[in-house]
């Protein structure tokens, strides 16, 4: 039977588990990020909080984490899996799709912010290596908190959500060279800063090449073997082996375990086992990350904040202002609307969890003075703790900016209220521009709506009737003439399609609504929302490919057009039937097509 001393050895683990089981759910019900709950509890119950009084009270000793080393191993696993999860979420396909924002906007944000903060740290007397590490660490934002806030608000597909996600992806990628840089500078501290950077890049290329080569050789065979047993326990074991094993190999090579886990996740993201791995480890993800953030909170020196409140608050204000001022013009440079630029910049101005990893590692290598590290981490923790409040302020600021832009810019003037029958085109991107071009060619009166103020202003200068506004807003639709509209064409490629269709149908159940869909599944969903017609991009692309191929092979044009049209109608009927379509739906489609559209 275990004695009191044996039970005492488990009390730190029980405190962490109690935080995950009790505190985190309570905090989440209060609509506060659980990450902040772990941070605050870790700081309060850690050695820099109530743990200072543990020697004076047996009760406090049992309620605080005093054996920091006892949970260090679990915290290290949390860091490893944090980077492993990020590697899984990244994929070459996603990076290629968002390459302009990720490598352009995100890359510039990281470089310029790191350079500005590094110069400030160097000006305040920090050595070049320490200034570079501090600047790069503070240039990064909190992926965990920002993504959770946007997901909770269901705004991941908004302009702010997509822009923030792209910049956070770039920041996650920047972690790799940052960890290499710290390792290289720590191992070659006698050389110059330039030498350290060059060594870091060389080691990065060699290590990534080796781990990638080994990973590609053993990754798929290992998971194929585990999957063939049809036993989830073996699949879990293979996942843990890859994540932790890659970290151990990287650590043995003189690098960080987190870096090896990141590369393993990145390699695994390109395989057919990615979704299965995500589903397997998802239940443990929150707990492991919670332990990581709990350990981060334990390292927050509350006494430093108490002793030097002006330094911490000054650093907080300087960091928020500097990163915001740098990011707003960058977002505008890449065509992000003013409102989204302001909100994104404020959301990403606070520091992130990687500052604790990077500066902690640099402190271990002796690159950053522990007292300086304590002050920097105090500033970062304060910015992270205030992120939910910063988010609220950012949304209000974005609304005010949007109102000012709407009131001042000629591109955002109100649509006409002349009760003329027109087609309403929602979205004036690549697809919407082609639709408007065809409407003009056939002499059909229309107006277009878009939420990108820069795009709207550019096309209005060219004489096109495009107006700034949110087409899911009933008042805006009414202003656009939804009551007299002869049809609505939704060309958006985001989740906002559903909101627009619902708003249109709530006002005009009888109007023709043609909506753009991603694929057949999305088209079936749109039919359940009572669209007249849904045009799935994947199917249309296939039909156009087939048409070009048949004509090129010598089949008469008339036969090709007839067969393609027949196939398109059969696909449409199948989608409507799968969505629960009825004969009345088909009749409404035919009636809408026979309806004579009023011309100007």
Buried (B, 14 or more C-beta within 10 A) or exposed (E): EEEEEEEBEEBBBEBBBBBBEEBBEEBBEEEBBBBBBBBBBBBBBBBBBBBBEBEEEEEBBEBBBBBBEBBEEBBBBBBBBBBBBBBBBBBEEBBEEBEEBBBBBBBBBBBBBBBBBBEBBBEEEBBBBBBBBBBBBBBBBBBBBBBBBBEBEEBBBBBBBBBBBBBBBBBBBBBBBBBBBBBBBBBBEEBEBEEBBBBBBEBBEEBBEBBBEEBEEEBBEBBEEBBEEEEEEBBBEBBBBBBBBBBEBBBEBEBBBBBBBBBBBBBBBEBEBBEBBBEBBEEEBBBBBBBBBBBBBBBBBBEBBEEBEEBBEEBBEEBBEBBBEBBBEBBBEBBBBBBBBBBBBBBBBBBBBBBBBBBBBBBEBEBBBEEBBBBBBBBBBBBBBBBBEBBEEBBEBBEEBBEEBBEEBEBBBEBBEEEEBBBBBBBBEEBBBEBBEEBEEEEBBBBBBBBBBBBBBBBBEEEBBBBBBBBBBBEBBEBBBBEBBBBBBBBBBBEBBBBBBBBBBEBBEEBBBBBBBBEBEBBBBBBEBBBBBBBBBBBBEEBEEBBEEBBEEEEEEEEBEEBBEEBBEEBBEBBBBBBEBEEEBBEBBEEBEEEEBEEE
